[in-house]
Amino acid sequence: MKLISFLMVTILTLTACSGSTAVTADNLMSGIKRNDIAPIVLDDPQENHVDKTSQVMDFSLSLFEEAYEEKNMLISPLSVTCALSMVANGAKNETLVQLEEALGTDIGSLNEYLYAYNTYLPTADKYKVSLANSIWFKDEASLTVTKEFLQTNKDYYDAEIYKAPFDNNTKNDINAWVDEKTHGQIEKILDEKISENSVMYLINALSFDAEWLDIYQDNFVNEGEFITHDAKKRTVDFMYSTEYSYIELPTAIGFSKPYADEKYSFVGLLPDKELTIEEFISSLDGQVLIEAVKNKQDEKVQVFMPKFSFDYDTELSGILKKMGITDAFDMNAANFSALGQSTNGNIFINRVIHKTKIEVNEKGTKAGAITAIEMKSGSVELNEPKIINLNRPFFFMLVDNEFSMPIFIGVLNDIP
């Protein structure tokens, strides 16, 4: 029997300018209206969805813990959650149960939550956050994709839908879509020829680009020493700032530094010296972490943070299997009958590719960004300020300030 697989891809990045090649394939959903869906109220305490951010955080930390290795890491839980949710809309029976258990919630309410959250995401000239989704399926008579699956992902995720021959032109189109939606930071996701047995790609792209509320002036950037995870010493540029948002956890101290208009923040957490980063990640609790970030203390903190940038990529199928999503990857057990069917064999997930890129410097999260400087004045402080020097491996997040949703989470273990 010919085995049929589909590849789910999550792609995310901090954006930059691009000169991308246009997609030549026709978007089947172009001109097809999304069904009107009234967004739920995300901060309504009377609704069950108030726990969704906590559930996403729990999933995020579990994913990060399973994926952790002693190098720089960056994962977007929001991107992975969106991609898995699109897939779950095509799953049934035990395959769906396993996906929902790993995500910590049922797919119906998660669709509603992610739809409302994407509607909420603030964006302006100095901070831009956007999600994009697409589904590509093979143009062959043996494959039937259900209209309900496509419509659901159109309604909740505004997915672009492409039917294509899966030849070299399709590969180029997919790479062009990736290049366009990530503004050139990730130029392509497919290097090799598309496998003959591949019948579908589900792709999520998440872009984040924000300037600091208070940028670092030249005299607040100086060389310092960073001690890597394997005790090597690196001389790098450190950025110094005074923040007024102190975060304390049982096993770490940290701070929150806002981006323009204070809609998003960078959260840095420095674990206790006796803990490794891996031990610290294992000790984290989603709800405790969210509450610590939300209830940060208005205390003066002197922060020393290194400038850094790195790329990260991983294949997540083995990690997701460890988290309980097994049937979806099993060519015999997978049940994606709500997605469609193929006369050539059962449809299952083949790979889950995740790519990220980040740059943190004195102007924000993108080199060369135009920034606004806001000067502050305050009263004289009598208490000694706390000092947080990120001169050794640390954990960080990019979060929205309204719900503390972990848009990105990462670890800096080394600075090349």
NORLIN-V637382 format. One record per run of one state. SS is the DSSP state (helix for helix, strand for strand, loop for the rest). FROM is the first residue (numbers start at 1). TO is the last residue. Records with the same first field share a line. If there is no record, write none. Layout:
SS: FROM-TO ; FROM-TO
//
This chain:
loop: 1-3 ; 15-26 ; 28-47 ; 68-72 ; 76-76 ; 89-92 ; 104-106 ; 121-123 ; 125-126 ; 139-142 ; 146-146 ; 158-159 ; 165-167 ; 182-197 ; 213-217 ; 228-232 ; 244-245 ; 250-251 ; 263-263 ; 272-276 ; 284-285 ; 295-296 ; 298-300 ; 307-307 ; 316-316 ; 323-326 ; 330-339 ; 343-346 ; 362-363 ; 365-385 ; 390-391 ; 393-393 ; 401-405 ; 413-416
strand: 4-14 ; 27-27 ; 73-75 ; 124-124 ; 127-138 ; 143-145 ; 160-164 ; 198-212 ; 221-227 ; 233-243 ; 246-249 ; 252-259 ; 264-271 ; 297-297 ; 301-306 ; 308-315 ; 340-342 ; 347-361 ; 364-364 ; 386-389 ; 392-392 ; 394-400 ; 406-412
helix: 48-67 ; 77-88 ; 93-103 ; 107-120 ; 147-157 ; 168-181 ; 218-220 ; 260-262 ; 277-283 ; 286-294 ; 317-322 ; 327-329
//
